[in-house]
Amino acid sequence: MKTHNWRKPAIGLGLLLAALTPACQSINSSSDLGLQPSSNPVTVENVSRHDRLAQLGAQQHPRILETYGGEYKDAKLERMVAKIVGKLTTVSDKPDQTYRITILDSPNINAFALPGGFLYVTRGLLALANDSSEVAAVIAHEMGHVVSNHGILRQEKEAETAIAGRVASELLQNEAASREAAIRGKLRLAQFSRNQELQADAIGIKMIGEAGYDPFASARFLQSMEAYTSFRSVSGATDERLDFLASHPATPQRIELALRHARRVGAPGVGDADRDSFLNGIDGILYGDRPSEGYVRDQSFIHPKLGVTFRPPNDFTIDNSANAVMASGPGEIAIRFDGASLPAGSSLTDYIRSGWVKGLEENSIRPTTVNGLPAATARASADRWQFNIVVIGVDNKVYRFLIAAPNGSPALESATQTVTQSFRRLSESERTAIKPLRIRVVTVKPGDTLGSLAARMQGATRKLELFRLLNALPAGAAVSVGDRVKIISE
């Protein structure tokens, strides 16, 4: 939850109901691979004004940065990614294409391309990968979209679909025909997108093979992303809509096709994974939440900059996003926490009445205190749901809990009591003691086991499972003395 996100939106209860259902810098790649990160980030001004595709990408660049937390600046990491892009560019069908690579400061697992050579990869994806060939596979896939002009082609296809829908609705004046045309249009777009993804897979796997990387990395990393997506880590959950697999599903058929393309390049073992230089590049990379959004540690949400903490019930799962903290538990119970500015001269009971809660039962509003802090409570309802609202005043801010449960649920009151009574201000020593989590690369020593290495992980409850996922170690796998592995620690 961002520290600067203090406003008073109308929090329709639908925002809570939704939870109940389930930079790099500008890099000009060259053939000599003498690549260094630029001293200036990509901006609209430094993109060629005569390149129409580049201008289209540049127009979207600020929105991408806002959505994904801005650029992640780390010269060592940027050089590692630049080296990969440089090797891929030399074997591209369009070696004169300029690529502008941005590492995004997001824990989500994603990479994507915009028209004109804008490529993006998140630090979350880099933290999950285990070698350069896996990163190359993802970037080459996105370069495949660029060289095939898929972004422009999709815009044209969407325009065709929209025109067809208008013809059906306006000229035919037939509601059934209009609905049928819309359905057909969506199916055509879905098939079109699927074909684009498979085409980009084929281009990307061919490219990484020609660049000397392991061509089997594509299928391997698709499986790693799929496994990680299903894992819920309390070190900082992510918005699945912003993940690679939301738009690039790792279906068994797709993985099999990727393996088939790889076999055309060579047998397993061909190509270089380039693991050591990759691990050197990601050592120390931020993992999970950014400091500006607070941390989830050992089932508690802690925000050192705001100086507050709370803890949902033990059987709840916590998601921390830029706008709010969500916690979900058994029996369809959900908790939303965020903050806003408290208008000068406004009481907390007046604040509850100020229109940001729909379905409010005004006669339920009561002043109270929470751990010595001024607070107010109320109830609300919508459809089959009941809500408890608790607002707590700290200085000139108001912190807001919305707790939802199905009508008649006996668990609403106990969940409300547990989470709100745990809310408190942090001491100064607590605020300074907590640090962000980072990926640390360690060498396996005599006596080390999966269990002992996993025990060194911080900020996670399912440590062994997360350790296996981060290091792509299947069940039954072991580590050997001298291996380099990733752990998470402050």
C-alpha positions as CSV (number, residue, x, y, z in Angstrom):
1,M,0.0,0.0,0.0
2,K,1.6,3.2,-1.2
3,T,2.5,5.9,1.3
4,H,1.2,8.7,-1.0
5,N,-2.1,7.1,-1.9
6,W,-4.1,9.3,0.5
7,R,-7.4,10.2,-1.0
8,K,-11.1,9.6,-0.3
9,P,-12.5,7.6,-3.2
10,A,-16.0,6.2,-3.0
11,I,-15.1,2.7,-2.0
12,G,-18.1,0.9,-3.4
13,L,-18.5,-2.4,-1.6
14,G,-17.9,-4.0,-4.9
15,L,-14.2,-3.4,-4.5
16,L,-14.3,-5.7,-1.5
17,L,-16.7,-8.2,-3.2
18,A,-14.2,-8.5,-6.1
19,A,-11.7,-10.0,-3.7
20,L,-14.1,-12.7,-2.6
21,T,-14.2,-14.2,-6.1
22,P,-11.7,-15.8,-7.0
23,A,14.2,-0.1,-15.5
24,C,16.3,-0.6,-17.1
25,Q,17.3,2.4,-19.1
26,S,17.2,3.1,-22.8
27,I,19.6,0.6,-24.4
28,N,20.7,0.6,-28.1
29,S,21.9,-3.0,-28.7
30,S,25.0,-3.4,-30.9
31,S,26.8,-6.3,-32.4
32,D,30.0,-5.9,-30.3
33,L,28.0,-6.5,-27.1
34,G,29.8,-3.7,-25.4
35,L,26.6,-2.7,-23.7
36,Q,26.1,-0.3,-20.9
37,P,22.9,1.1,-19.4
38,S,22.1,4.6,-20.6
39,S,22.3,7.4,-18.1
40,N,18.8,8.6,-19.2
41,P,15.6,6.7,-19.0
42,V,13.3,6.4,-22.0
43,T,11.1,9.4,-22.5
44,V,8.9,10.6,-25.3
45,E,11.3,13.3,-26.1
46,N,14.3,11.0,-26.8
47,V,12.3,8.8,-29.1
48,S,12.6,9.5,-32.9
49,R,9.8,11.7,-33.9
50,H,9.8,10.1,-37.4
51,D,9.3,6.6,-36.1
52,R,5.5,6.1,-36.0
53,L,5.7,2.8,-34.1
54,A,8.2,4.2,-31.6
55,Q,5.8,7.1,-31.0
56,L,2.9,4.7,-30.3
57,G,5.1,2.9,-27.7
58,A,6.4,6.1,-26.2
59,Q,2.8,7.3,-25.7
60,Q,2.1,4.3,-23.5
61,H,5.4,4.3,-21.7
62,P,4.4,6.6,-18.8
63,R,1.2,4.5,-18.2
64,I,3.3,1.3,-18.0
65,L,5.7,2.9,-15.5
66,E,2.7,4.0,-13.3
67,T,1.1,0.6,-13.4
68,Y,4.2,-1.3,-12.6
69,G,5.8,0.9,-10.0
70,G,8.3,2.8,-12.2
71,E,11.8,1.8,-13.1
72,Y,14.0,-0.5,-11.1
73,K,17.5,1.0,-11.2
74,D,20.4,-1.4,-10.7
75,A,23.4,-0.9,-13.0
76,K,24.7,-4.5,-12.5
77,L,21.3,-5.9,-13.3
78,E,20.8,-3.7,-16.3
79,R,24.2,-4.7,-17.7
80,M,23.2,-8.4,-17.4
81,V,19.8,-7.8,-19.2
82,A,21.5,-5.6,-21.8
83,K,24.0,-8.4,-22.6
84,I,21.1,-10.8,-23.2
85,V,19.2,-8.4,-25.5
86,G,22.4,-7.6,-27.4
87,K,23.0,-11.3,-28.2
88,L,19.4,-11.8,-29.3
89,T,19.5,-8.7,-31.5
90,T,22.4,-10.0,-33.5
91,V,20.3,-13.1,-34.6
92,S,17.0,-11.3,-35.0
93,D,15.2,-11.1,-38.3
94,K,15.4,-7.4,-37.9
95,P,18.9,-6.8,-36.5
96,D,18.6,-3.0,-37.2
97,Q,15.5,-2.8,-34.8
98,T,16.3,-0.7,-31.8
99,Y,15.0,-2.0,-28.5
100,R,14.4,0.1,-25.4
101,I,14.5,-2.1,-22.4
102,T,13.0,-1.1,-19.0
103,I,13.2,-3.2,-15.8
104,L,10.0,-2.5,-13.9
105,D,10.0,-2.2,-10.1
106,S,7.3,-4.7,-9.7
107,P,7.1,-8.1,-7.9
108,N,4.8,-9.4,-10.6
109,I,6.1,-12.0,-13.0
110,N,5.8,-10.3,-16.4
111,A,7.5,-9.2,-19.6
112,F,5.8,-7.6,-22.6
113,A,6.4,-5.4,-25.7
114,L,5.0,-2.3,-27.2
115,P,5.2,-1.2,-30.8
116,G,8.4,0.4,-31.8
117,G,10.7,-1.8,-29.8
118,F,9.7,-0.9,-26.2
119,L,10.5,-4.1,-24.1
120,Y,9.7,-4.5,-20.4
121,V,10.6,-7.1,-17.8
122,T,9.8,-7.0,-14.1
123,R,12.2,-7.5,-11.3
124,G,9.8,-10.2,-10.1
125,L,10.4,-12.2,-13.3
126,L,14.2,-11.8,-13.0
127,A,14.0,-13.0,-9.4
128,L,12.1,-16.1,-10.4
129,A,14.4,-17.0,-13.4
130,N,17.4,-19.3,-12.8
131,D,19.7,-18.5,-15.7
132,S,20.2,-16.2,-18.6
133,S,18.6,-18.6,-21.1
134,E,15.3,-18.4,-19.3
135,V,15.3,-14.6,-19.4
136,A,16.4,-14.7,-23.0
137,A,13.5,-17.0,-23.8
138,V,11.0,-14.5,-22.4
139,I,12.6,-11.5,-24.0
140,A,13.0,-13.2,-27.4
141,H,9.3,-14.1,-27.3
142,E,8.5,-10.4,-26.8
143,M,10.9,-9.4,-29.6
144,G,9.0,-11.9,-31.7
145,H,5.9,-9.8,-31.1
146,V,7.8,-6.6,-32.1
147,V,9.4,-7.9,-35.3
148,S,6.0,-9.4,-36.4
149,N,4.2,-6.0,-35.7
150,H,1.6,-7.9,-33.5
151,G,0.7,-4.8,-31.6
152,I,-0.3,-2.9,-34.8
153,L,-2.0,-6.0,-36.3
154,R,-4.1,-6.5,-33.2
155,Q,-5.2,-2.8,-33.2
156,E,-6.3,-3.3,-36.8
157,K,-8.2,-6.5,-36.0
158,E,-9.9,-4.9,-33.1
159,A,-11.0,-2.1,-35.4
160,E,-12.4,-4.6,-37.9
161,T,-14.3,-6.3,-35.1
162,A,-15.8,-3.0,-33.8
163,I,-16.9,-2.0,-37.4
164,A,-18.5,-5.4,-37.9
165,G,-20.4,-5.0,-34.6
166,R,-21.7,-1.6,-35.6
167,V,-22.9,-2.8,-38.9
168,A,-24.8,-5.6,-37.3
169,S,-26.4,-3.3,-34.7
170,E,-27.0,-0.2,-36.7
171,L,-27.7,-1.4,-40.2
172,L,-29.5,-4.7,-39.4
173,Q,-31.3,-3.3,-36.4
174,N,-31.3,-6.8,-35.0
175,E,-30.3,-7.4,-31.4
176,A,-29.7,-11.1,-31.9
177,A,-27.5,-10.5,-34.9
178,S,-25.6,-7.8,-33.0
179,R,-24.9,-10.1,-30.1
180,E,-23.9,-12.9,-32.4
181,A,-21.5,-10.6,-34.3
182,A,-20.0,-9.5,-31.0
183,I,-19.4,-13.1,-29.9
184,R,-17.9,-14.0,-33.3
185,G,-15.6,-11.0,-33.0
186,K,-14.4,-12.0,-29.6
187,L,-13.7,-15.5,-30.8
188,R,-11.8,-14.2,-33.8
189,L,-9.7,-12.0,-31.5
190,A,-9.0,-14.8,-29.1
191,Q,-7.9,-17.1,-31.9
192,F,-5.9,-14.2,-33.4
193,S,-4.1,-13.6,-30.1
194,R,-3.4,-17.3,-29.6
195,N,-1.9,-17.6,-33.0
196,Q,0.3,-14.5,-32.3
197,E,1.5,-16.1,-29.0
198,L,2.4,-19.3,-30.7
199,Q,4.1,-17.4,-33.5
200,A,6.1,-15.4,-31.0
201,D,7.1,-18.7,-29.2
202,A,8.4,-20.1,-32.4
203,I,10.4,-17.0,-33.3
204,G,11.7,-16.7,-29.8
205,I,12.9,-20.3,-29.4
206,K,14.6,-20.1,-32.8
207,M,16.3,-16.9,-31.7
208,I,17.7,-18.1,-28.4
209,G,19.0,-21.3,-30.1
210,E,20.8,-19.2,-32.7
211,A,22.1,-16.9,-30.0
212,G,23.7,-19.9,-28.3
213,Y,21.3,-20.2,-25.4
214,D,19.5,-23.3,-24.2
215,P,16.4,-23.6,-26.4
216,F,14.6,-25.7,-23.8
217,A,14.6,-22.7,-21.5
218,S,11.3,-21.5,-22.8
219,A,9.3,-24.6,-21.8
220,R,11.2,-24.8,-18.6
221,F,10.4,-21.3,-17.5
222,L,6.8,-21.5,-18.6
223,Q,6.5,-24.4,-16.1
224,S,8.3,-22.4,-13.4
225,M,5.9,-19.4,-13.9
226,E,2.9,-21.6,-13.7
227,A,4.1,-23.2,-10.5
228,Y,4.9,-19.9,-9.0
229,T,1.6,-18.3,-10.0
230,S,-0.3,-20.9,-7.9
231,F,1.9,-20.2,-4.9
232,R,0.7,-17.6,-2.4
233,S,3.7,-16.1,-0.5
234,V,3.1,-13.8,2.5
235,S,6.3,-12.0,1.5
236,G,4.2,-9.9,-0.9
237,A,1.4,-11.2,-3.1
238,T,0.8,-9.7,-6.5
239,D,-2.0,-8.7,-8.8
240,E,-2.4,-11.7,-11.1
241,R,-3.9,-9.5,-13.8
242,L,-0.4,-8.0,-14.2
243,D,1.3,-11.3,-14.6
244,F,2.7,-12.9,-17.7
245,L,0.5,-15.9,-17.6
246,A,-2.7,-13.8,-17.5
247,S,-2.1,-13.1,-21.2
248,H,0.3,-15.9,-22.0
249,P,-1.3,-19.1,-20.5
250,A,1.1,-22.0,-20.0
251,T,-1.2,-24.7,-21.3
252,P,0.2,-28.2,-21.6
253,Q,-0.2,-27.9,-25.4
254,R,1.8,-24.7,-25.5
255,I,4.6,-26.3,-23.4
256,E,4.6,-29.3,-25.7
257,L,4.9,-27.1,-28.8
258,A,7.8,-25.2,-27.1
259,L,9.6,-28.5,-26.5
260,R,9.0,-29.5,-30.1
261,H,10.5,-26.2,-31.4
262,A,13.5,-26.7,-29.0
263,R,14.1,-30.2,-30.4
264,R,14.4,-28.7,-33.8
265,V,17.3,-26.7,-32.6
266,G,19.1,-29.6,-30.9
267,A,18.9,-32.3,-28.2
268,P,18.6,-31.5,-24.5
269,G,22.0,-30.1,-23.4
270,V,22.6,-28.0,-26.4
271,G,23.2,-24.3,-25.8
272,D,24.4,-22.4,-22.8
273,A,22.3,-21.6,-19.8
274,D,24.8,-18.9,-18.6
275,R,23.7,-19.4,-15.0
276,D,26.7,-18.0,-13.1
277,S,26.7,-14.5,-14.8
278,F,22.9,-14.4,-14.3
279,L,23.1,-15.2,-10.6
280,N,25.8,-12.5,-10.2
281,G,23.4,-10.0,-11.9
282,I,20.4,-10.7,-9.7
283,D,22.3,-11.1,-6.3
284,G,20.8,-8.4,-4.1
285,I,17.7,-7.7,-6.2
286,L,14.6,-6.5,-4.3
287,Y,12.1,-9.2,-3.7
288,G,8.4,-8.7,-3.0
289,D,7.0,-5.5,-1.7
290,R,8.6,-2.1,-2.3
291,P,9.4,-0.1,0.9
292,S,6.8,2.5,-0.1
293,E,4.0,-0.1,0.1
294,G,4.9,-1.7,3.4
295,Y,5.6,-5.4,4.0
296,V,3.8,-8.6,4.9
297,R,5.9,-10.5,7.4
298,D,4.9,-13.6,9.4
299,Q,1.2,-13.0,8.9
300,S,1.4,-9.3,9.9
301,F,1.2,-6.2,7.7
302,I,3.9,-3.7,8.7
303,H,4.4,-0.2,7.2
304,P,7.5,1.4,8.6
305,K,7.0,4.7,6.7
306,L,3.4,5.1,7.9
307,G,4.3,3.7,11.3
308,V,1.4,1.2,11.6
309,T,0.9,-2.5,11.8
310,F,-1.9,-5.0,12.1
311,R,-2.5,-8.8,11.9
312,P,-5.4,-10.6,10.3
313,P,-6.6,-14.0,11.8
314,N,-3.9,-16.7,11.4
315,D,-5.9,-18.7,8.8
316,F,-6.1,-15.7,6.4
317,T,-4.0,-15.0,3.3
318,I,-2.7,-11.5,2.8
319,D,-2.3,-9.6,-0.5
320,N,-0.5,-6.3,-0.4
321,S,-1.0,-4.1,-3.5
322,A,-0.4,-0.5,-4.3
323,N,-3.9,0.6,-3.4
324,A,-4.9,-1.6,-0.5
325,V,-4.1,-4.6,1.7
326,M,-6.5,-7.5,1.2
327,A,-6.9,-10.5,3.4
328,S,-9.1,-13.5,2.7
329,G,-10.1,-16.4,4.9
330,P,-12.4,-19.4,5.3
331,G,-16.1,-19.0,4.9
332,E,-15.7,-16.2,2.2
333,I,-14.6,-13.7,4.8
334,A,-12.6,-10.8,3.4
335,I,-10.8,-7.8,4.8
336,R,-9.7,-4.6,3.0
337,F,-7.4,-2.1,4.6
338,D,-6.3,1.3,3.2
339,G,-5.9,4.9,4.3
340,A,-7.0,8.4,3.4
341,S,-6.5,12.0,4.5
342,L,-8.9,13.0,7.3
343,P,-10.5,16.4,6.4
344,A,-9.6,19.1,8.8
345,G,-12.2,19.5,11.5
346,S,-14.0,16.3,10.6
347,S,-14.8,13.8,13.2
348,L,-14.5,10.0,12.5
349,T,-18.2,9.5,12.7
350,D,-18.7,12.4,10.2
351,Y,-16.1,10.8,8.0
352,I,-18.0,7.5,7.9
353,R,-21.1,9.4,6.8
354,S,-19.2,11.3,4.1
355,G,-20.3,9.1,1.2
356,W,-17.4,6.7,0.6
357,V,-19.4,3.7,1.8
358,K,-22.5,2.5,-0.1
359,G,-25.2,0.6,1.7
360,L,-24.3,2.2,5.0
361,E,-26.6,1.7,7.9
362,E,-26.4,5.2,9.5
363,N,-28.0,4.3,12.8
364,S,-25.1,1.8,13.4
365,I,-22.4,4.5,13.5
366,R,-20.6,4.6,16.9
367,P,-17.5,6.4,18.2
368,T,-15.0,4.1,20.0
369,T,-11.3,3.6,20.6
370,V,-8.8,1.0,19.3
371,N,-5.7,0.5,21.4
372,G,-6.0,4.1,22.7
373,L,-6.5,5.6,19.3
374,P,-9.8,7.4,18.3
375,A,-12.0,5.2,16.1
376,A,-15.5,4.8,14.8
377,T,-17.5,1.7,13.7
378,A,-20.5,1.1,11.5
379,R,-22.3,-1.6,9.5
380,A,-23.3,-1.8,5.8
381,S,-25.0,-4.4,3.6
382,A,-25.2,-5.2,-0.1
383,D,-27.0,-8.1,-1.8
384,R,-26.1,-11.2,0.2
385,W,-23.2,-9.6,2.0
386,Q,-22.8,-7.9,5.4
387,F,-20.0,-5.5,6.3
388,N,-18.3,-4.1,9.3
389,I,-16.6,-0.7,8.9
390,V,-13.9,0.5,11.3
391,V,-12.0,3.7,10.8
392,I,-9.1,4.7,13.1
393,G,-7.5,8.2,13.3
394,V,-3.8,8.6,13.5
395,D,-2.5,12.2,13.3
396,N,-4.2,13.7,10.2
397,K,-4.9,10.3,8.5
398,V,-7.7,7.9,8.8
399,Y,-7.1,4.1,8.4
400,R,-10.0,2.1,7.1
401,F,-11.0,-1.5,7.6
402,L,-13.8,-3.1,5.6
403,I,-14.7,-6.6,6.7
404,A,-17.1,-8.6,4.6
405,A,-18.9,-11.9,5.2
406,P,-22.0,-13.6,3.7
407,N,-25.3,-12.7,5.4
408,G,-25.7,-14.5,8.7
409,S,-22.1,-15.6,9.0
410,P,-21.1,-15.9,12.7
411,A,-17.4,-15.3,11.8
412,L,-17.8,-11.6,10.9
413,E,-17.6,-10.2,14.4
414,S,-14.6,-12.4,15.5
415,A,-12.6,-11.5,12.3
416,T,-13.4,-7.8,12.9
417,Q,-12.3,-8.0,16.5
418,T,-9.1,-9.8,15.7
419,V,-7.8,-7.6,12.9
420,T,-8.9,-4.2,14.3
421,Q,-7.7,-4.9,17.9
422,S,-4.3,-5.8,16.4
423,F,-3.9,-2.4,14.8
424,R,-1.3,-0.2,16.5
425,R,1.4,2.3,16.0
426,L,5.0,1.1,15.5
427,S,7.7,2.2,17.9
428,E,10.7,4.0,16.5
429,S,12.9,1.0,17.0
430,E,10.4,-1.2,15.1
431,R,10.2,1.2,12.2
432,T,14.0,1.3,11.7
433,A,14.6,-2.4,12.3
434,I,12.6,-3.8,9.4
435,K,14.3,-3.9,6.0
436,P,13.1,-4.9,2.5
437,L,13.6,-8.5,1.4
438,R,16.2,-9.3,-1.3
439,I,17.4,-12.2,-3.3
440,R,20.7,-13.5,-2.0
441,V,22.8,-16.0,-3.9
442,V,24.6,-18.4,-1.6
443,T,27.0,-21.3,-2.2
444,V,26.0,-24.7,-0.7
445,K,28.5,-25.8,2.0
446,P,29.1,-29.2,3.5
447,G,26.2,-30.1,5.8
448,D,23.7,-27.8,4.0
449,T,20.4,-29.4,3.0
450,L,17.3,-28.1,1.3
451,G,15.7,-27.9,4.8
452,S,18.6,-25.9,6.3
453,L,18.9,-23.6,3.4
454,A,15.1,-23.0,3.3
455,A,15.2,-22.2,7.1
456,R,17.4,-19.2,6.3
457,M,14.6,-17.7,4.2
458,Q,12.9,-14.6,5.7
459,G,9.4,-13.2,5.2
460,A,7.7,-16.5,4.2
461,T,5.8,-19.1,6.1
462,R,6.1,-21.9,3.5
463,K,9.8,-21.7,3.3
464,L,10.7,-25.0,1.8
465,E,8.1,-24.8,-0.9
466,L,9.2,-21.3,-1.8
467,F,12.9,-22.3,-1.8
468,R,12.1,-25.1,-4.3
469,L,10.1,-22.8,-6.5
470,L,12.8,-20.0,-6.6
471,N,15.5,-22.6,-7.5
472,A,13.3,-24.7,-9.8
473,L,14.0,-27.8,-7.7
474,P,11.4,-30.5,-8.3
475,A,10.2,-32.9,-5.5
476,G,13.0,-35.3,-4.7
477,A,15.8,-33.0,-5.9
478,A,18.8,-32.3,-3.7
479,V,21.6,-29.8,-3.6
480,S,25.3,-30.5,-3.8
481,V,28.3,-28.8,-2.2
482,G,29.4,-25.9,-4.5
483,D,25.9,-25.3,-6.0
484,R,24.8,-21.7,-6.0
485,V,21.2,-21.2,-4.9
486,K,18.8,-18.3,-4.2
487,I,17.4,-17.5,-0.7
488,I,15.4,-14.5,0.5
489,S,16.6,-12.4,3.4
490,E,16.8,-8.8,4.5
